[in-house]
Amino acid sequence: AEVARLARFHGARVIGIDRNDPTVTLDGFVKADLSKPEAIDEAVLSLPAQFDGLVNAAGVPGTSDRDTVARVNYLGLRHLTETVVGRLSPGAAVVNFASILGAAWPERLARHKDLATTATFQSGHDWLAANPVSQDTCYQYFKEALIVWTFMRAQQLFLSRDIRMNSVAPGPVFTPILGDFITMLGQDRVEADSGRM
Protein backbone atom coordinates (compact mmCIF):
# COMPACT_ATOMS: atom_id res chain seq x y z
CA ALA A 1 0.00 0.00 0.00
CA GLU A 2 2.81 2.40 0.86
CA VAL A 3 4.66 1.67 -2.40
CA ALA A 4 1.46 2.37 -4.35
CA ARG A 5 0.84 5.58 -2.41
CA LEU A 6 4.39 6.86 -2.95
CA ALA A 7 4.44 5.90 -6.62
CA ARG A 8 1.18 7.76 -7.24
CA PHE A 9 2.49 10.76 -5.27
CA HIS A 10 5.43 10.88 -7.69
CA GLY A 11 3.17 10.73 -10.75
CA ALA A 12 2.96 7.03 -11.55
CA ARG A 13 -0.23 5.38 -12.72
CA VAL A 14 -0.68 2.36 -10.44
CA ILE A 15 -2.81 -0.69 -11.17
CA GLY A 16 -3.21 -3.26 -8.43
CA ILE A 17 -3.88 -6.99 -8.60
CA ASP A 18 -5.01 -8.75 -5.44
CA ARG A 19 -7.61 -11.12 -4.05
CA ASN A 20 -8.67 -8.41 -1.58
CA ASP A 21 -10.08 -5.01 -2.42
CA PRO A 22 -7.49 -2.21 -2.27
CA THR A 23 -7.03 -0.18 0.89
CA VAL A 24 -5.49 2.77 -0.96
CA THR A 25 -6.47 4.80 -4.00
CA LEU A 26 -5.28 3.22 -7.25
CA ASP A 27 -5.64 4.12 -10.92
CA GLY A 28 -6.98 0.66 -11.69
CA PHE A 29 -7.60 -2.62 -9.94
CA VAL A 30 -8.01 -6.24 -11.01
CA LYS A 31 -9.31 -8.75 -8.47
CA ALA A 32 -7.47 -12.06 -8.78
CA ASP A 33 -6.27 -14.94 -6.63
CA LEU A 34 -2.52 -15.15 -7.23
CA SER A 35 -2.45 -18.75 -6.00
CA LYS A 36 -4.07 -19.88 -9.27
CA PRO A 37 -2.20 -19.56 -12.58
CA GLU A 38 -5.43 -19.39 -14.57
CA ALA A 39 -6.58 -16.43 -12.44
CA ILE A 40 -3.25 -14.70 -13.09
CA ASP A 41 -3.57 -15.31 -16.84
CA GLU A 42 -7.07 -13.82 -16.83
CA ALA A 43 -5.98 -10.82 -14.75
CA VAL A 44 -3.12 -10.03 -17.13
CA LEU A 45 -5.64 -9.65 -19.96
CA SER A 46 -6.98 -6.59 -18.14
CA LEU A 47 -3.58 -4.87 -17.89
CA PRO A 48 -2.27 -2.28 -20.34
CA ALA A 49 -0.37 -3.50 -23.40
CA GLN A 50 2.81 -1.93 -22.03
CA PHE A 51 4.00 -0.65 -18.67
CA ASP A 52 7.20 0.44 -16.97
CA GLY A 53 7.39 -1.51 -13.74
CA LEU A 54 6.13 -4.41 -11.69
CA VAL A 55 6.16 -4.56 -7.90
CA ASN A 56 5.53 -8.06 -6.57
CA ALA A 57 4.38 -7.32 -3.02
CA ALA A 58 1.76 -10.03 -2.54
CA GLY A 59 2.31 -12.57 0.15
CA VAL A 60 0.71 -14.72 2.80
CA PRO A 61 2.27 -15.51 6.20
CA GLY A 62 3.79 -18.82 7.23
CA THR A 63 0.76 -19.48 9.42
CA SER A 64 -1.10 -20.23 6.17
CA ASP A 65 -1.00 -23.71 4.67
CA ARG A 66 2.42 -24.36 3.10
CA ASP A 67 0.86 -25.06 -0.31
CA THR A 68 -0.82 -21.64 -0.24
CA VAL A 69 2.47 -20.02 0.80
CA ALA A 70 4.24 -21.75 -2.10
CA ARG A 71 1.55 -20.77 -4.59
CA VAL A 72 1.28 -17.09 -3.61
CA ASN A 73 4.75 -16.15 -2.35
CA TYR A 74 6.73 -17.95 -5.04
CA LEU A 75 4.94 -19.80 -7.83
CA GLY A 76 2.24 -17.19 -8.44
CA LEU A 77 4.67 -14.28 -8.21
CA ARG A 78 6.99 -15.98 -10.68
CA HIS A 79 4.11 -16.84 -13.02
CA LEU A 80 2.81 -13.27 -12.99
CA THR A 81 6.27 -11.89 -13.72
CA GLU A 82 6.90 -14.27 -16.61
CA THR A 83 3.43 -13.62 -18.03
CA VAL A 84 3.92 -9.84 -18.16
CA VAL A 85 7.59 -9.73 -19.20
CA GLY A 86 6.57 -9.16 -22.81
CA ARG A 87 4.58 -6.07 -21.77
CA LEU A 88 7.41 -4.42 -19.84
CA SER A 89 9.09 -1.51 -21.62
CA PRO A 90 12.84 -1.59 -22.26
CA GLY A 91 14.41 -0.09 -19.14
CA ALA A 92 11.54 -1.26 -16.94
CA ALA A 93 12.08 -2.47 -13.39
CA VAL A 94 10.74 -5.43 -11.43
CA VAL A 95 10.93 -5.41 -7.63
CA ASN A 96 10.21 -8.58 -5.67
CA PHE A 97 9.40 -8.32 -1.96
CA ALA A 98 11.47 -10.97 -0.23
CA SER A 99 12.15 -10.81 3.52
CA ILE A 100 14.89 -10.64 6.08
CA LEU A 101 13.69 -14.18 6.87
CA GLY A 102 15.09 -15.28 3.50
CA ALA A 103 18.68 -14.44 4.46
CA ALA A 104 19.67 -18.09 4.87
CA TRP A 105 19.25 -18.82 1.14
CA PRO A 106 22.93 -19.87 0.69
CA GLU A 107 22.29 -22.85 2.98
CA ARG A 108 19.84 -24.34 0.47
CA LEU A 109 21.24 -22.83 -2.73
CA ALA A 110 21.29 -26.06 -4.77
CA ARG A 111 17.63 -26.81 -3.95
CA HIS A 112 16.55 -23.25 -4.71
CA LYS A 113 18.41 -23.29 -8.04
CA ASP A 114 16.76 -26.57 -8.92
CA LEU A 115 13.29 -25.17 -8.17
CA ALA A 116 14.11 -21.99 -10.11
CA THR A 117 14.81 -24.00 -13.25
CA THR A 118 11.28 -25.42 -13.36
CA ALA A 119 9.64 -23.76 -16.34
CA THR A 120 6.02 -23.37 -15.29
CA PHE A 121 3.76 -22.94 -12.28
CA GLN A 122 2.70 -26.58 -12.56
CA SER A 123 6.21 -27.97 -12.96
CA GLY A 124 7.28 -25.95 -9.93
CA HIS A 125 4.30 -27.30 -7.99
CA ASP A 126 5.23 -30.84 -9.07
CA TRP A 127 8.85 -30.26 -7.95
CA LEU A 128 7.59 -29.17 -4.55
CA ALA A 129 5.39 -32.26 -4.28
CA ALA A 130 8.51 -34.38 -4.81
CA ASN A 131 10.62 -32.17 -2.50
CA PRO A 132 8.28 -31.17 0.33
CA VAL A 133 8.93 -28.11 2.46
CA SER A 134 8.24 -28.08 6.20
CA GLN A 135 5.20 -26.12 7.34
CA ASP A 136 7.28 -24.61 10.17
CA THR A 137 9.75 -22.96 7.80
CA CYS A 138 7.72 -22.58 4.60
CA TYR A 139 7.60 -18.76 4.70
CA GLN A 140 11.36 -18.46 5.07
CA TYR A 141 11.96 -21.17 2.47
CA PHE A 142 9.92 -19.48 -0.24
CA LYS A 143 11.43 -16.07 0.48
CA GLU A 144 14.85 -17.71 0.09
CA ALA A 145 13.68 -19.32 -3.15
CA LEU A 146 12.44 -15.95 -4.40
CA ILE A 147 15.82 -14.33 -3.74
CA VAL A 148 17.63 -17.08 -5.66
CA TRP A 149 15.16 -16.98 -8.57
CA THR A 150 15.56 -13.20 -8.71
CA PHE A 151 19.37 -13.55 -8.92
CA MET A 152 19.08 -16.16 -11.66
CA ARG A 153 16.40 -14.46 -13.75
CA ALA A 154 17.64 -10.88 -13.33
CA GLN A 155 20.73 -11.32 -15.50
CA GLN A 156 18.73 -12.96 -18.29
CA LEU A 157 16.13 -10.17 -18.27
CA PHE A 158 18.75 -7.45 -18.26
CA LEU A 159 20.75 -8.97 -21.11
CA SER A 160 17.80 -9.90 -23.32
CA ARG A 161 15.23 -7.15 -22.59
CA ASP A 162 17.01 -4.33 -20.70
CA ILE A 163 14.76 -4.99 -17.68
CA ARG A 164 16.18 -4.63 -14.18
CA MET A 165 14.95 -7.06 -11.54
CA ASN A 166 15.84 -6.95 -7.85
CA SER A 167 14.50 -8.29 -4.60
CA VAL A 168 14.24 -6.28 -1.40
CA ALA A 169 14.34 -7.93 2.00
CA PRO A 170 12.57 -5.81 4.62
CA GLY A 171 12.32 -6.68 8.28
CA PRO A 172 9.06 -6.40 10.26
CA VAL A 173 6.60 -4.04 8.60
CA PHE A 174 3.31 -2.87 10.09
CA THR A 175 0.85 -4.67 7.83
CA PRO A 176 -2.28 -6.72 8.57
CA ILE A 177 -0.18 -9.93 8.70
CA LEU A 178 2.39 -8.68 11.25
CA GLY A 179 0.49 -10.51 14.00
CA ASP A 180 0.99 -13.76 12.08
CA PHE A 181 4.76 -13.21 12.13
CA ILE A 182 4.72 -12.63 15.87
CA THR A 183 2.79 -15.89 16.25
CA MET A 184 5.16 -17.70 13.88
CA LEU A 185 8.49 -16.33 15.16
CA GLY A 186 7.80 -15.02 18.65
CA GLN A 187 7.94 -11.48 19.98
CA ASP A 188 11.67 -11.68 20.83
CA ARG A 189 12.68 -12.48 17.22
CA VAL A 190 10.46 -9.74 15.78
CA GLU A 191 11.93 -7.19 18.22
CA ALA A 192 15.48 -8.34 17.43
CA ASP A 193 14.85 -7.90 13.70
CA SER A 194 13.28 -4.50 14.34
CA GLY A 195 16.34 -3.45 16.31
CA ARG A 196 18.62 -4.23 13.36
CA MET A 197 16.56 -1.89 11.20
N, C-alpha and C positions, 0 to 999 in steps of 0.2 A: 504494500500500500504506500509506503514511504517513497519507494523508487518511482512509482507511478506519479505520486504527487509532485516530487521534485522534477521529474522529466517534463510534466505538463507546465510547471512553473517556468521552466527554461524554454518553453515553446514547442515541445514535442507533441505529436498526436499519439495518444496511447490507447491501444485496444487490448482489453483483457480477455483471457480465456480461463475459466474456472468452473468447478461444479457448484460453487456457492455464488450468490449474487455479490457484486462488488460493494465494498464499504467506503470507497472513495469515488470521486467523480472521474469518469473516463470518457474518451471520445468515441468509444465503441466497446461492445461486450458480446462475447459468444459463450454461452453456457455449454460446458462439456466436461465429461468425466475423463480425466487424463489417465485413468487406470485401464482404459479400453482403447486399443488402437483404432478400431472403427469409429469411435467417437472423435478421436483426434483427427482422423482423415476427413470426417464430415465438418468439423470445426474449421479446418484449414480452408475449405471451400468458401467460407465467409470472410476470409482475410483479403486485404488488398493484393493486387498482383505483384507489387514490389514494396519492400520496406527496408529500413536502415538498421534495425536492431532487434534482438530477441533477448528478453530477460526471463530465464527459467527459474522462477521463484516458488513454484508449487512444491508442496511437500506435506507428508503426513508424519506424525511422530512414531517412535518405536513402540509405543503402547498399542498401535494398530497391528492388525494381523501382518505377519512378515510378507505374505504374498502381496498384500495391498501396498506395503512399504516398497517392495521391489517394483511393482507396477507403476506407482506414481513417482517415486523419488529417483528412479533410474530408467526403467524400460520406457515409460511414457514420455519422460523428458527427452530421452534420446530419440524416440520415434518422432516426437514433435519437431525437434531440431532438424533431423534428416528430411522430414517431409517439407519443411519450409526453406531449406537451404537454397533451392532454385529461385526463390522469391527475394532473397537477400541481395541488396545492391552491392556492387564492388566497394570495398572499404567498410562494409557493415561490421557490426560487433555482436557477439553472442556472449552473454554472461550467465554462468551457471552458479546457482546458490548451493555451495557445498556446506561444510560445517567444520568448526574446530574439532568436532568429534571424528572427522575423517583423517586426522593427522597421522594415524598409524598405517596409512596405505602402503608404505614400503614393506611392511611385514607380510603382506599378502599380494605383493606385486604380480607374481606369476599368475595367480588365480584371477586377479582383476584384468590383466592383459588378455587372458583367455576369454573371459566374459565379454570384454570390449570387442573382440574379433567376431562375435556372433553378428550376423548381418541384419536380423530383423527382430521385432518385438517377440514374435513367437519362438524364434531360435534361441533368443536370450532366455525366455521363460523356460524352454526345454532344458537349456544348460543348467539353470537354477534348480530344476526338478532333479537333475542328475547330481548336482553339487549343492545340497541344501545348506541354507544359512540359518544359524541359530536365532530364535525369536529374541533372545536376550540382547543380542548385538546387531540385530538387523539394520537399525538406523545407521549406526556407525559404518557397518559394512557397505551399505549402498552409497553413503557419502564418500567413502574411500573409493569405491568403484567409479563414481562420478568424476572424482579428481583424476583418476588414471585415464578414463575415457577422454576427458577433456584434453589432457596432455597428448594423447595419441591422435585424436582427431584434429586438434588445433593446427598442427603443422600442415596436414593435408589440406585443410580449408584455406589456410593462408597461401600456400603455394599454388593451389589450383583456382581459387576464387577471390583472393585478396580479402578474405573475411577473417577477422580476429576473433578468437574464442578463448575465454579465460574462465576460471572458477574463482569464486571468492569464498572464504571460510570464516564466517562470523562466529563469534561466541554467543552467549545468551542474548536474545533479542525479545523485547516485550511484544509478543504476539499472542493470539488466542491459544496457541499450543504450548506456551511456556510452562504451564502447570504440568503438562504431560512429561516434559523433560525433567522437572523436579521429581516427579513420581518415578521416572525411569532411572535417573542418575543419583538422586539424593540432593538435598539442599547444600551440603558441604561442597560437592563437586561443582554445582552451578555457581556458588559464591567464589570458589577458587578460579573458575574460568572467567568470571566477571572481574575479579581482581587483576587478572593478566591483561584485561582490556585497557 
